[in-house]
Amino acid sequence: MKFKELEELIVEEAFYKKEKSTELNYTFISGQTGSGKSTYIKNNIEKNTITITPDEYLQKIPIKLGSMEEKLEFITNISNKIEKIALENKHNIIVESTIFHPEYYFKEIENIKKNGYEVNFLMIGTNKEVSSSQMLNRNEEHYHEALENNVQPRIGSLEMHDQLSYFLKNLIRELEESSKFDSIKIIRSANEKELYNSNNNTQNTTGEEVFEKELNRPLKIQEIEKIKLLEKNILSSMEQRNDPKLEMIKNFFEINKKTRKISSTTKLIRNITKNKNLKGNER
């Protein structure tokens, strides 16, 4: 398969059975790597909305097709082409964007609003330990899938994950200060709870403050149990393929356990369980 053939296939898939929208909305969706952006889009997309997802386009490119520079150029070109067609044909649009610079948004908004769209920004946020474990687990899943399908694996690094969390916090501040968006919202990925809405800010706080608080939020017991399961899967997969980063990831998990913040409810449940075990041993 060549880039031209792949481009035709992706464009055809993007507009398959999609009709024009009566209310024009253009939404940028961002968030940490592993925060659940793709899952949110799949669960909440309106059937006629056009989604532009650069990460997914990368996964469709055969490993041996072109250099990484050519792959990235292809992703940019295909994203721009789908957006152009969608704007011309009056479709609602969602763009999954992780690391765009603020100036990119400001430049895009001007053109989008000329086409009669309301422009919104949605941040998917979650505790950093939750997103990092989900990212590492996804790395393993995509690694094996990519080998089977001979396509480019989707790999995120812990270093990039931490840098991105800091970048996104600053991004929200700059986007809010610009006042160019019709709305800026932050939701928690686990339950899609709205944490912040710039049009209904009753807490008199900023999006930056809300996002930072969510990054460092104490974990619930269900989240801790899920993290344990993911860690087990990640380490097992890395051991099977003799990954040289195995020891580093083990150390990372151990540090997380020692520094982990847990909610008051989780502490209460743990204390009750501990007391029951002590009473059982006394008998």
N, C-alpha and C positions, 0 to 999 in steps of 0.2 A: 504494500500500500504506500502511496505517495502523499505528500502534504495536501495537494489539491483534492485528492479523493477523500481524504479524512475531513477536510474543510467542508466539502459538500455534504458528507454524512452528518457532521455535527450540526450544521445549519438546518438540515432537514429535520433532525430530531428536535431541535429547539422550537420549531414552529409547527410541529405536527399537531393537527386538530386544534390549533389555537385561534381564537376569535378576538376581534377588537374589544377594547374595554370602554365602558361609558364614563367611569371616573378614572382619571389618569394619575397613577401613583408610581413613583420611582423610589425604590428603597435600597439603600446601601446597608448590607449586613456585615458586621465585623465582630471580632472576638479573639480570645487566645486560641492558639493551636490546641485542638482537643476539647474546646469548650462546648461543642455541639451545634455549630452553625449549619452544617449540612443536614443534620437530623431535624433541626427546627424548620428548615426550608421544606423538607419532604413532608413534615407533619402539618404545615400551615399554608402551603402554597395554594392560591386560588387557581382553578384549572386553566384559565386563559393567561396566566402570568408567564412571562418569559424570564427564565433564570439564566444568569451569566455566571458560570462557575469555573474560573481559570484552573484551579487545582484538579478538577475532574477532567478538563481537556488534556492536561499533562498526562494523566493516567491512560488516556486513549492512544497515546503516541507509541508505536513500537520502539523498543530499546535501540535498535540499530538504525532507526530513521533519523538522520541528521545529528548535528552536534547539540549540546545543551543550549548554546546561544541561538541556534536555529529553532529549537523547540520553544524557547521563551518568546522569540519573535513571532512564531506561529500562534502561540496562545494570545499574545497581545492583538495580533491582526484579527483572529477569529472573534475575540471578545468585542472589538470595535465594530466588526461587520454585523454581528448579531444585534448589538445596541442600535446601530444605524437603521437596520431594517425594522426593528421593534418600534423605534421612535416614529419612523415614517408611517407605519401602519397602526399607530395608536394602541399599543399593547401596554398593559401594566408590566413593570420591569423590576426584577430583584437582582442586585449584583452582590455576590459574595466576595467581599474585599477584606483582606487582613492587614496588609502593610502599605497601603497607599499613603502618600505624603499629603498633609492638609491642603497644599496648593493644588494637588490633583482634584480634590473634591471641589474647591472653590472655582476652578476652571470649568469642571464638568457641570456644576449646578447652573451656571449662566446659560449654557447651551440647552440643558434639559428644560429649564423653566420657559425658555423661548418657545418650546414645543407644547406648552400648556400643562405641564406636569406639576404635581405637588411632590416635593422632594423630602424624604425622611431618612433618618439614620437610626439604625437599631444595633445596639451592642449586646452580644450574648456574653454574659459573664458568669464565672463560677470560681470556687476556691481553687487556688493554684495547684494544690496537691491532686485535686480531682482532675483538672485539665491535663496535668503532666502525665498522670497514670493512664488516662484515656488516650493521650497522644502516643505514648510508648506502646500501648496495646494495639493501637491502629497501625503503628509502624510494622509490628510483627505480622498482623493480618494482611496488610498490603504487600509486604515483602514476599510472602508465599503466593498470594494471588498474582502478583506481577510476574513471578517466575513461571507460573503455570500459563499465563496469557501472553508472555513475552512483551510486556509493556513496562513503562517507566514506573518504578515503585515510588510511593508517596512517603517520604521520610522526613520527620521533624526531629530537631535536636533539643536537648535540655537547655543549652546555651541560648538558642534562638527563642525558646519558650519564655525564658526569663526576660530576655531583652524585649520581647514583644509585649509582655505584660506592662513593662515600664513605658514603652512607646504608646500603647493604647490609652493609658491613663492620661498622658500628655495630649494625645490626639483629641480625646473628648473635650478637654479644656479649650483647645484651640477652635474646635468646631462650634462649641457653645458661644465662645466670645465673638465669633464671626457673625452670629445671628442670621446665617444664610439658609439654614434648614427650616422647614415648616414644623418639624418635630424631631426631638432626639430622645430616644427611649433606651433603657437598660433593662434586660430581663435575666432572670436566673435560668440557666439551661436545664437544670434537673426537673423543675416543675413549671417552667415558663411563667413564673410569677413576675409581674412588673415591679421593678425596684425603683424606677425613676422615669418621669415623663416631664419634659421641659415645658409642656403646655398645662401641666397640672402639678406644679411643684409646691405642694402643701407643706413640705418639711423644711422649706427655706434652706436647701442645701444645693450643692453642685453635682453634676454628673461625675466629675472627677472623684469627688469624695465618696460617692455611692459605689463607684466601680472599685476603688481601692479597698473599701470596706468589704466588698464581696470577695476580692482576691484573698483576703486574710480572714475570712469568716470561719468561726469554729465549726468543725464537722459534726454531722449527725451520725448516729450509730449505723444507719443504713448505708451512708456514704463510706464509712470506714470498712464495713463488711465488703462492699463492692470493690474498694481499693485493694483489699487483701486478695480478693479473687483475681483481679487484674494483674497484680504483682506476681502471683503464682503462675499465671498463664504466660506473662512476659518472660520471666526467668526460665521457665521450661522451654519455651521456644528458642531463646537465646542460647541455652545450653545445647540444644539439638543441633544448632548450626555453628557451634563453637565461635560465637560472636566475641571479638576481642574486647568489647566494652562491657562484658558481663559483670566483672568485679566492680567496675565503676557504678553500674546501675544498682547492684546490690548495696553498695555503700550509700547511694542516693536514697534508697528506700529506708535504710536504717536511720539515716539522719532525719528523714521525714517523720518516722515513728517517735523519735526522741523530742522533736520540736513541734509536733502536731498540737494544734488547738482543738479542743473538743467542746461541744455545747454543754450547757448545764444539765439538760435532759439526759445526754449520753453519760455524763458523770454520775447522775442519780441511778440510772439503770445499771451501770457498772458496780456501784456500791451495793445495790440491792442483791445483785448476782453474787458478789464477793461474800456478803454476809450469809447468804443461803448456803454457799459452799462451805463456809467456816462451821456453820451449825451442823451441816451434814457430816463433816469430818469429826466433830465432837461426839456425835452419836456412834 
